[in-house]
Amino acid sequence: MGLFKKNNKRLRRRLGIASDRRGSTAVEFAIIAPIFLMMMFSTFEVGWFYFANSAVDASVSDAARQIKTGQVQRWGGDDDDKLQVLYDSICDVVKSFGGCENRLTLEVNTYASFTALAADNTPPTCADAPPDDLAAIPFNPGGELEIVRVRVCYIYNTINPAIGINMSEPGTNHRRLISTVIFRNEPYELNNKDET
């Protein structure tokens, strides 16, 4: 028994570094900290992205409701004025994610039938498109009972493309948030006649 204790003491003296526990917390933190920070930044990035996406969806739904109920069609001014007012109402919601200029596009178009709508498989035009494509974005809120598609493209700059999950599109630091609402306009003129 005494020989075992004596050999154990000698072994502990020889392995002094292995038995020294000072600094082990700092080493453990250095190993764990990058993983923890990556997970924390990834969680924040994904949460903020989905918050921005839901804000774009909500603003497009509100704009679609204004068209569907005939509010936009009854606004004064020409189509450019109506487009600007609708654009500004969407911008008021999404500008907290980095502004609207060179980031937000609004497309409103009407279709004769749902078959014609299904046949139109053109992708949405975003603000980074060529100027000719931007100039060709339609704004036609339509009349009563017409089929309307409202599409918005918002270029969202990702917060943290370096650490954790990279939500941006390949080769960029942004992602396109596209929201679409399809509906048939209400008979809003008939509703106005019933009210009077």
N, C-alpha and C positions, 0 to 999 in steps of 0.2 A: 504494500500500500504506500509506504513512504517513497519507494523508488518511482512509483507512478506520479506522485505529486512533484517530485524533484524533476523528472523528465518533462512534465507539463509546464513547470516554471521556465525551464530552459527553452522549450518550444515557443512559449509566449514571448520571451525576450527576443528570440530570433525573428519572430514574425511581428515585431512591434508596430510596423506600419499597418498591417491587417487588423490589428486589435484597436488601433486608434480611430475613434468615432467622430473626432472633431472635423467639421466641414462637410459631413455627409449630407446634411440638410441642403446646403448650397448646391452640391452636386445633383441631388435628387431634383431640386427645383430647376436646375439648368436642363435636365432631361425632360421634365414634365411641362415646363412653361411654354415652349413653342407649340406643343400639341394643344394645350389649354387655350392659348391665344388664337390659334388657327380655328378651333371649334367655336370660340366666342365670336370672332369676326365673321365666320361663315353664318352663324345663326343670325347675327344682326343684318348681314347683307341679304340673306334670303327673306327675312321678315320685312325689311324696308322695301325690297323689290315687290313683294306681294302686296304691300300697302300701296305702293305707287300704282301697281296694276289695278287694284280695286278702285282707286281714285279715278283713274282714266275710265274704267267701266261705268262708274256712277255718273261721271260728267256726260258721257255719251248717252246713257239712258235718259238723263234729264233733257238733253238736247233733242233726243228722239221724241220724248213726250211733248215737247213744245211744237214740234212739227206735226205729230200725229193729231193733236187737238186743234190745229189750225192757228195757233198763236203766231207762229213765224209768218205764215201766209198773210196775216192781217196787219203785220207791222208796216209802218210807213217806209217809204223809200224803195229803191230798186233792189235787185237781187244782191248786188255788191254790199249794200248797207245791211241787208238781212244776214248775209254771210258773216260780215264783220261782227255784228252783235252776237250771233251764235258762237263764233270763234272766241270772242272775248269771254263769254260765259263759261266755255270749256277751259279757257286759259286761266281764269280766276281759280279754278280747282287745282290744275296741274302745275301752275307756276312755282309752287313751293318745292318742286323737284328739280328746279334749275331753269325756269323761264320757258317761254314759248317760241321766241324768235329763232328761226332755223331749227326748230325741234317739232313743231306741231302742224299737222295738216288735217283738214276736215273735208270729207267728200260726202255729198248728198246727191243721190240719183234716184230716178223713178224707173219703173219697169211695167210693161204692158201685162205681164203675167209672171207667175212664179216659175214657169218653165224658162222664160227669157232671163229671169234672175239667175236660175241655176246654170244656164248656159254661159253667163258672164263670169268667167273664172280669172279675170284680170287681178293681179295682186294689188294691194293698196299702195298708193303713192306716198312715200315718206318725204320728209323735208330735205333729205340728202340726195334726192333724185335730180336728174338734169332739169334745167330751167324750163325747157319745152314741156316736159311731163308735168311740172308743177303748174304751169299756165293752163294745162288741159284738164285740171281737176274739176269735175262737174259740181255745180250747186243747183239742184232742181228739187225743191221741197214738194212739188206736185200739188195736186188738188184733192178734192174729196175722193175717198175710196181707192186712191192710187197706191200701188205697192212701192215702198220706199226702202232704200238701204242707206244707212248712215254709217260711215267708217271713219275712224280717227286713228292716226298713227302718231305716236309720241316717241321721240328718241330720248331714252332715259340713260343718263350717264351712271355707270355703276360706281359705287362708293369705294370699294376695295378690291381691285382686280389682282393684287399681288399676293395677299395672304388668304388662305382658306379657299372656299368655293368661288370660282370665277364665273359670274353670271353674264359676262359680256359676250358678244358675238366674236368669233375668231378674228384675231388681228385688229380688234378695236377695243375701246373702253366704254362702249355703249351697247344698249339692247333696244330693239324696236318693240314698243308696247302697242298692239293693234287691238282695237275693240270695234265690234260690228253689231248693229241692231237692225233687224229687218221687221217691217210691220206694214199694215195697210192703214192709210189715213182714215180717220173717223169722218162721218158725215157732219162736219162741224157747221156748215152753212144751215143745214136742216135743224141742228140743235139750236142755233141762234134764232131761227124763225119761231121755234117752239117757245123760247124764252120771252119773246116780244108779244 
